[in-house]
Amino acid sequence: MRKWISLLLLLCLLPATLAGQAAGKTAEAEAETENTAAAAGGTQAADAGLNTEELAPGYVFVQTATVQGWLPLPAEGEISFPLAQTLPDGTEALNVIHLLPNGVYMESSTCEGHDCVEQGTVTFDNIQERILSRYILCLPNQVSLELYSTEELLALMGQQEPAGAGAKTETDAETGAEQTTP
């Protein structure tokens, strides 16, 4: 039970901690982050438990058998995040998630086949070419990772529309007819 509480606390608190570490390198970086957050709409991601004062370049949605949460990608450098859990059958499992500024990969796992490790790195550049797209899956340990850019995440939350998506509908004042433009 203690491990589940620790995992839950890490998944809830880590986004704010990592985003603060990534953006808090210098006062100049903090000022730039505040300007970026203000331009992005400030607290748009608050409902998802994300630190909206300092939006990361992207986020990884981590889901296990009983816990789920968001990990921000670091603005610079790399971070390894150990994810320890007790599976429903009582098995102890450990996956190490490695976060990059533009992607994620499974560094290591206690699963038998290590297929999740062999799935390689998911980046914003290779999502379209990968068989599993934005996902890394560890079926034996019941862990899934999904990579999202900040823009995609905000669009998923209904906070903003991705650039170039959707069409505008306008109503003609004279006829009352609706006209859709790309």
SVG drawing of the C-alpha trace seen along z (x, -y; Angstrom):
<svg xmlns="http://www.w3.org/2000/svg" viewBox="-32 -42 53 55">
<polyline fill="none" stroke="black" stroke-width="0.4" points="0.0,0.0 2.9,-2.4 4.3,-1.9 1.0,-2.9 0.8,-6.0 4.4,-6.9 3.7,-6.3 0.6,-8.4 2.3,-11.2 5.2,-11.1 2.8,-11.2 0.9,-14.1 3.8,-16.2 6.5,-15.4 5.0,-17.5 5.2,-20.7 8.7,-19.8 10.2,-18.9 8.7,-21.9 10.1,-24.1 13.5,-22.5 13.5,-22.7 12.4,-26.4 14.1,-27.5 17.7,-27.4 18.1,-31.1 16.0,-34.2 16.1,-34.8 14.7,-31.4 12.0,-32.0 11.0,-35.3 10.9,-33.6 8.7,-30.8 6.3,-33.3 6.0,-35.1 5.4,-31.7 2.8,-30.7 1.0,-34.1 1.1,-33.8 -0.4,-30.2 -3.2,-31.4 -1.9,-31.1 -3.9,-28.4 -5.3,-26.5 -4.1,-23.1 -5.1,-23.5 -7.9,-20.9 -5.4,-18.2 -3.2,-18.9 -0.5,-20.4 1.7,-23.3 0.3,-26.0 2.6,-28.7 5.5,-26.9 4.3,-24.8 6.8,-22.1 7.7,-21.4 5.5,-18.3 4.1,-15.7 4.0,-12.0 0.8,-10.4 1.8,-7.5 -0.8,-4.8 -0.5,-1.7 -3.1,0.8 -4.4,-1.6 -2.6,-5.0 -2.3,-7.5 -0.7,-10.9 1.3,-13.4 5.1,-13.8 6.5,-17.0 9.4,-16.7 12.4,-18.6 13.2,-21.9 16.8,-20.8 18.8,-17.8 17.4,-14.3 15.7,-12.7 15.2,-9.1 12.1,-8.3 11.8,-5.0 8.2,-3.7 7.9,-0.9 4.6,0.8 3.0,3.9 0.8,5.6 -2.6,6.9 -1.2,10.5 1.4,9.3 4.4,9.2 6.8,6.3 7.5,4.4 9.9,1.7 10.0,-0.4 12.5,-3.2 11.1,-6.0 13.7,-8.3 12.5,-11.8 14.2,-13.9 13.3,-17.4 11.6,-16.1 10.6,-12.5 10.6,-9.5 11.8,-5.9 11.7,-3.0 15.2,-2.8 14.7,0.6 12.0,2.9 11.6,6.0 9.3,7.6 10.5,10.8 10.7,10.0 11.8,6.3 9.7,5.5 9.0,2.1 12.7,1.3 13.1,2.5 10.3,0.2 12.9,-2.6 12.4,-6.3 9.2,-8.2 9.9,-11.7 7.8,-14.5 9.7,-13.9 9.1,-10.1 5.5,-9.7 4.1,-9.3 6.7,-6.6 6.5,-4.4 4.2,-1.4 2.9,-2.2 2.8,-5.9 3.0,-7.9 2.8,-4.9 5.3,-2.7 3.6,0.3 4.8,2.7 2.1,5.3 3.5,7.6 4.0,4.7 0.8,3.0 2.4,-0.4 1.7,-2.6 3.4,-5.8 1.9,-8.4 3.8,-11.4 1.9,-14.6 3.1,-18.1 1.8,-20.9 -0.4,-22.0 -1.9,-18.5 -2.5,-18.2 -4.3,-21.6 -6.4,-20.6 -7.3,-17.3 -8.4,-19.2 -10.6,-21.4 -8.5,-24.5 -7.4,-25.5 -7.6,-24.2 -4.4,-22.9 -2.8,-25.2 -4.5,-24.8 -7.2,-22.5 -10.9,-23.0 -12.9,-25.4 -14.6,-28.7 -18.4,-29.0 -19.8,-32.5 -23.4,-33.5 -24.3,-35.8 -26.0,-38.9 -28.4,-39.3 -29.4,-35.7 -28.8,-34.0 -27.0,-31.2 -23.9,-29.7 -20.6,-29.7 -17.7,-27.5 -14.1,-28.6 -10.9,-26.6"/>
</svg>
